[in-house]
Structures are given as C-alpha cells and as structure tokens.
Amino acid sequence: MEEVTRVYELPYPPSVNHYWRRVGWRTLISREGRRYRRDVVALLAASRARPMRGALIVRVKVFPPDGRRRDLDNLQKALLDALERGGAFADDSQVARLEVERADIVPGGKVIVEIAERT
C-alpha cells in the first residue's frame, strides 16, 4: 500500500488565548478564530483534498510573524480544528503523533503542515 502524504501552507493561526471568548456563561470561538477557520477551509477546498483516514502523523513547521516570545503549544488547537473543518481528516482524534517545530520569522507568519498516514 502506498503511503499518502499531504502538505499544506496555511496562515499563522491564532493562539489558544485568542481562539476562545467567554460570552456570559458560554465559551465560543472568537471572531479571529472563526476567520482563521474560514480561511483554512477555503484553502483546503481549493486543493480538493479528500479526508485522510486512519491514524495520522502531523508535522507542523511554524514560521512566526515576528520575534516575540510565543508558546508553540498555543497554536495547535486552532490549527487542528481548522484542518478538521476543512476536511484534511475526519476527526483530530486521528492524530497519533504531532510534531511541532519553530522556523524562521516570516512577515505575517505561516505554518507548513505535513500530514501522513501512520504505517
């Protein structure tokens, strides 16, 4: 069986601190989070990729927009939720291994995501 790997270049995601908003007693995805999700869904739709099945290995290369100190683990929720919503995979529980690496600063920031089937 041939291993399937897909690579996506996506916008820099909002941190988990900006992804959620409290409205009264409810917790909702923020306007920034919804916009990010919408942008990723559009990019994935343009690539016409079908959802990957089974256990997945996800490698993320993070290109921050500036030199500020940032926690890499704060980006994963928005990114994985947007990939799921965009149809890269059926459910983010499929992610068996997640590797995140910081790369060079790029104005505006971006992430490069590689998704492979776990064999």
Helices and strands as residue ranges (DSSP letters): E 5-11, H 16-19, E 20-23, E 26-29, H 31-47, E 56-63, G 72-74, H 76-85, G 92-94, E 95-102, E 110-117
